[in-house]
Amino acid sequence: PGSAGRRTMRLLSALAALTLLPLFMGDVLQVFAVSHWSLTNAQVSSLFSFIAVSGVVSNLVGGTLIRTIGLRGFTALATASTLLLWVGFSTARLKVALICAGVGFLGPARTLGATTMMTSEGAKLGIPQGQLSGDRANLVAWLKVIGPLVYGALYVRGVNVGVPQAPFILNVVLTAAALMLGPIA
């Protein structure tokens, strides 16, 4: 049981990293919106407000959905919702991105499942909650440093080769990997 539990924790940590990394894109989304969609500052503010409101709604709906379809089911649904969001943004077409963001409104709650399962599995393994919290905080800290570097470099390279939406394509890959990893974690 110990070895299987450690394997599960590693898989859940990977799942958490895959779902968290896109949160740390830095200003790439804003720069893309202004540079490629020619959005004004007010329109960018509206876009980010919409994303923030969808996050609140997804977290409110999340509790009910978790009770209905279970934590793993909700994690799969929220991750698929996120995948739809990033597929929309990766088209580089504003209308498609907005439609996919609207339909994919559960996306902001995607990290809930992995972190909750990590807490539960850690408790089964006898890992103190303080240690788990510290480990999660360390993961987030690393992603906060790595994310803007990776996404910024990817955006610049993407612009240079005619694929400015490259960071969103990376998010499609990361989210698809999370969707495949979720059932086995």
C-alpha positions as a Markdown table, in Angstrom:
| # | Residue | x | y | z |
|---|---|---|---|---|
| 1 | Pro | 0.0 | 0.0 | 0.0 |
| 2 | Gly | 2.8 | 2.5 | 0.8 |
| 3 | Ser | 4.4 | 2.1 | -2.7 |
| 4 | Ala | 1.0 | 2.5 | -4.4 |
| 5 | Gly | 0.2 | 5.5 | -2.3 |
| 6 | Arg | 3.4 | 7.2 | -3.2 |
| 7 | Arg | 2.8 | 6.5 | -6.8 |
| 8 | Thr | -0.7 | 8.0 | -6.5 |
| 9 | Met | 0.8 | 11.1 | -4.8 |
| 10 | Arg | 3.3 | 11.5 | -7.6 |
| 11 | Leu | 0.6 | 11.2 | -10.3 |
| 12 | Leu | -1.7 | 13.7 | -8.4 |
| 13 | Ser | 1.3 | 16.1 | -8.1 |
| 14 | Ala | 1.8 | 15.8 | -11.8 |
| 15 | Leu | -1.9 | 16.4 | -12.4 |
| 16 | Ala | -1.8 | 19.4 | -10.2 |
| 17 | Ala | 1.2 | 20.8 | -12.0 |
| 18 | Leu | -0.5 | 20.3 | -15.4 |
| 19 | Thr | -3.6 | 22.1 | -14.3 |
| 20 | Leu | -1.9 | 24.9 | -12.5 |
| 21 | Leu | 0.8 | 25.9 | -15.0 |
| 22 | Pro | -1.6 | 27.7 | -17.3 |
| 23 | Leu | -2.6 | 29.9 | -14.4 |
| 24 | Phe | 0.9 | 31.4 | -14.5 |
| 25 | Met | 1.0 | 32.6 | -18.1 |
| 26 | Gly | 2.0 | 36.1 | -16.9 |
| 27 | Asp | 0.8 | 38.9 | -19.3 |
| 28 | Val | 0.8 | 36.7 | -22.4 |
| 29 | Leu | -3.0 | 36.6 | -22.7 |
| 30 | Gln | -3.3 | 40.3 | -22.3 |
| 31 | Val | -0.5 | 41.1 | -24.8 |
| 32 | Phe | -2.1 | 38.6 | -27.2 |
| 33 | Ala | -5.5 | 40.2 | -26.8 |
| 34 | Val | -4.2 | 43.7 | -27.5 |
| 35 | Ser | -1.7 | 42.8 | -30.2 |
| 36 | His | -3.7 | 40.2 | -32.2 |
| 37 | Trp | -7.3 | 40.9 | -31.5 |
| 38 | Ser | -6.8 | 44.7 | -31.2 |
| 39 | Leu | -8.8 | 44.8 | -28.0 |
| 40 | Thr | -8.9 | 48.1 | -26.1 |
| 41 | Asn | -8.0 | 48.3 | -22.5 |
| 42 | Ala | -11.7 | 48.4 | -21.6 |
| 43 | Gln | -12.3 | 45.3 | -23.7 |
| 44 | Val | -9.4 | 43.4 | -22.1 |
| 45 | Ser | -10.8 | 44.3 | -18.7 |
| 46 | Ser | -14.2 | 42.9 | -19.8 |
| 47 | Leu | -12.6 | 39.7 | -21.0 |
| 48 | Phe | -10.7 | 39.2 | -17.7 |
| 49 | Ser | -13.8 | 40.1 | -15.8 |
| 50 | Phe | -15.7 | 37.4 | -17.7 |
| 51 | Ile | -13.0 | 34.9 | -16.9 |
| 52 | Ala | -13.1 | 35.9 | -13.2 |
| 53 | Val | -16.9 | 35.6 | -13.0 |
| 54 | Ser | -16.8 | 32.2 | -14.7 |
| 55 | Gly | -14.3 | 31.2 | -12.0 |
| 56 | Val | -16.7 | 32.1 | -9.3 |
| 57 | Val | -19.6 | 30.4 | -11.0 |
| 58 | Ser | -17.6 | 27.2 | -11.6 |
| 59 | Asn | -16.5 | 27.0 | -8.0 |
| 60 | Leu | -20.1 | 27.6 | -6.8 |
| 61 | Val | -21.4 | 24.9 | -9.2 |
| 62 | Gly | -18.5 | 22.6 | -8.4 |
| 63 | Gly | -19.7 | 21.6 | -5.0 |
| 64 | Thr | -23.1 | 20.4 | -6.3 |
| 65 | Leu | -21.5 | 18.6 | -9.2 |
| 66 | Ile | -18.9 | 16.9 | -7.0 |
| 67 | Arg | -21.8 | 15.5 | -4.8 |
| 68 | Thr | -23.6 | 14.4 | -8.0 |
| 69 | Ile | -20.9 | 12.9 | -10.2 |
| 70 | Gly | -18.0 | 12.5 | -7.7 |
| 71 | Leu | -14.7 | 14.1 | -7.4 |
| 72 | Arg | -13.0 | 12.2 | -10.2 |
| 73 | Gly | -16.0 | 12.8 | -12.5 |
| 74 | Phe | -16.0 | 16.5 | -11.7 |
| 75 | Thr | -12.2 | 16.7 | -12.3 |
| 76 | Ala | -12.7 | 15.1 | -15.7 |
| 77 | Leu | -15.6 | 17.5 | -16.6 |
| 78 | Ala | -13.7 | 20.6 | -15.4 |
| 79 | Thr | -10.6 | 19.6 | -17.2 |
| 80 | Ala | -12.5 | 18.9 | -20.4 |
| 81 | Ser | -14.1 | 22.3 | -20.0 |
| 82 | Thr | -10.7 | 23.8 | -19.7 |
| 83 | Leu | -9.6 | 22.0 | -22.8 |
| 84 | Leu | -12.4 | 23.5 | -24.7 |
| 85 | Leu | -11.4 | 27.0 | -23.5 |
| 86 | Trp | -7.8 | 26.6 | -24.6 |
| 87 | Val | -8.9 | 25.0 | -28.0 |
| 88 | Gly | -10.9 | 28.2 | -28.5 |
| 89 | Phe | -8.0 | 30.5 | -27.7 |
| 90 | Ser | -5.6 | 28.4 | -29.8 |
| 91 | Thr | -7.6 | 29.2 | -32.9 |
| 92 | Ala | -6.6 | 32.8 | -32.4 |
| 93 | Arg | -10.1 | 33.9 | -33.4 |
| 94 | Leu | -11.8 | 36.1 | -30.8 |
| 95 | Lys | -15.3 | 35.0 | -31.5 |
| 96 | Val | -14.4 | 31.3 | -31.2 |
| 97 | Ala | -12.4 | 31.9 | -28.1 |
| 98 | Leu | -15.3 | 33.7 | -26.4 |
| 99 | Ile | -17.8 | 31.0 | -27.3 |
| 100 | Cys | -15.4 | 28.3 | -26.0 |
| 101 | Ala | -14.7 | 30.3 | -22.9 |
| 102 | Gly | -18.5 | 30.6 | -22.3 |
| 103 | Val | -19.2 | 26.9 | -22.9 |
| 104 | Gly | -16.1 | 25.9 | -20.9 |
| 105 | Phe | -17.1 | 27.9 | -17.8 |
| 106 | Leu | -16.2 | 25.0 | -15.5 |
| 107 | Gly | -12.5 | 25.4 | -16.4 |
| 108 | Pro | -11.4 | 27.6 | -13.6 |
| 109 | Ala | -12.4 | 24.9 | -11.0 |
| 110 | Arg | -10.1 | 22.4 | -12.7 |
| 111 | Thr | -7.4 | 22.4 | -9.9 |
| 112 | Leu | -10.0 | 21.6 | -7.2 |
| 113 | Gly | -10.0 | 17.9 | -7.9 |
| 114 | Ala | -6.3 | 17.3 | -8.0 |
| 115 | Thr | -5.6 | 19.3 | -4.8 |
| 116 | Thr | -8.5 | 17.7 | -2.9 |
| 117 | Met | -7.4 | 14.2 | -4.0 |
| 118 | Met | -3.8 | 15.0 | -2.9 |
| 119 | Thr | -5.1 | 16.0 | 0.6 |
| 120 | Ser | -7.1 | 12.9 | 0.9 |
| 121 | Glu | -4.4 | 10.6 | -0.3 |
| 122 | Gly | -1.8 | 12.3 | 1.9 |
| 123 | Ala | -4.0 | 11.8 | 4.9 |
| 124 | Lys | -4.2 | 8.0 | 4.0 |
| 125 | Leu | -0.4 | 7.9 | 3.9 |
| 126 | Gly | -0.1 | 9.7 | 7.2 |
| 127 | Ile | 1.5 | 12.8 | 5.7 |
| 128 | Pro | 0.8 | 15.8 | 8.0 |
| 129 | Gln | -1.5 | 18.5 | 6.5 |
| 130 | Gly | 1.2 | 21.1 | 7.1 |
| 131 | Gln | 3.7 | 19.2 | 5.0 |
| 132 | Leu | 1.1 | 18.8 | 2.2 |
| 133 | Ser | 0.3 | 22.5 | 2.3 |
| 134 | Gly | 4.0 | 23.3 | 2.2 |
| 135 | Asp | 4.6 | 20.9 | -0.7 |
| 136 | Arg | 1.7 | 22.4 | -2.7 |
| 137 | Ala | 3.0 | 26.0 | -1.9 |
| 138 | Asn | 6.4 | 25.0 | -3.2 |
| 139 | Leu | 4.9 | 23.6 | -6.4 |
| 140 | Val | 2.9 | 26.8 | -6.9 |
| 141 | Ala | 6.1 | 28.9 | -6.3 |
| 142 | Trp | 8.0 | 27.0 | -8.9 |
| 143 | Leu | 5.2 | 27.3 | -11.4 |
| 144 | Lys | 4.9 | 31.0 | -10.7 |
| 145 | Val | 8.6 | 31.4 | -11.7 |
| 146 | Ile | 8.7 | 28.9 | -14.6 |
| 147 | Gly | 5.3 | 29.8 | -16.1 |
| 148 | Pro | 6.0 | 33.4 | -17.2 |
| 149 | Leu | 9.4 | 32.4 | -18.6 |
| 150 | Val | 8.1 | 29.5 | -20.6 |
| 151 | Tyr | 5.0 | 31.3 | -21.9 |
| 152 | Gly | 6.8 | 34.5 | -22.6 |
| 153 | Ala | 9.5 | 32.8 | -24.6 |
| 154 | Leu | 6.9 | 30.6 | -26.4 |
| 155 | Tyr | 4.9 | 33.7 | -27.3 |
| 156 | Val | 7.9 | 35.5 | -28.7 |
| 157 | Arg | 9.0 | 32.5 | -30.7 |
| 158 | Gly | 5.5 | 31.9 | -31.9 |
| 159 | Val | 5.1 | 35.5 | -33.1 |
| 160 | Asn | 8.4 | 35.1 | -35.0 |
| 161 | Val | 7.2 | 32.0 | -36.9 |
| 162 | Gly | 3.6 | 33.2 | -37.4 |
| 163 | Val | 2.0 | 31.3 | -34.6 |
| 164 | Pro | 1.4 | 33.8 | -31.9 |
| 165 | Gln | -1.2 | 31.5 | -30.2 |
| 166 | Ala | 1.6 | 29.0 | -29.4 |
| 167 | Pro | 1.1 | 29.5 | -25.6 |
| 168 | Phe | -2.5 | 28.5 | -26.0 |
| 169 | Ile | -1.5 | 25.4 | -28.0 |
| 170 | Leu | 0.8 | 24.5 | -25.1 |
| 171 | Asn | -2.2 | 24.8 | -22.8 |
| 172 | Val | -4.2 | 22.4 | -25.1 |
| 173 | Val | -1.4 | 19.9 | -24.8 |
| 174 | Leu | -1.0 | 20.3 | -21.0 |
| 175 | Thr | -4.8 | 20.1 | -20.5 |
| 176 | Ala | -5.1 | 17.0 | -22.8 |
| 177 | Ala | -2.3 | 15.4 | -20.8 |
| 178 | Ala | -4.2 | 16.2 | -17.5 |
| 179 | Leu | -7.4 | 14.8 | -18.9 |
| 180 | Met | -5.6 | 11.5 | -19.7 |
| 181 | Leu | -3.8 | 11.4 | -16.4 |
| 182 | Gly | -6.8 | 12.2 | -14.2 |
| 183 | Pro | -8.4 | 8.7 | -14.3 |
| 184 | Ile | -5.2 | 6.9 | -13.4 |
| 185 | Ala | -4.0 | 9.3 | -10.7 |
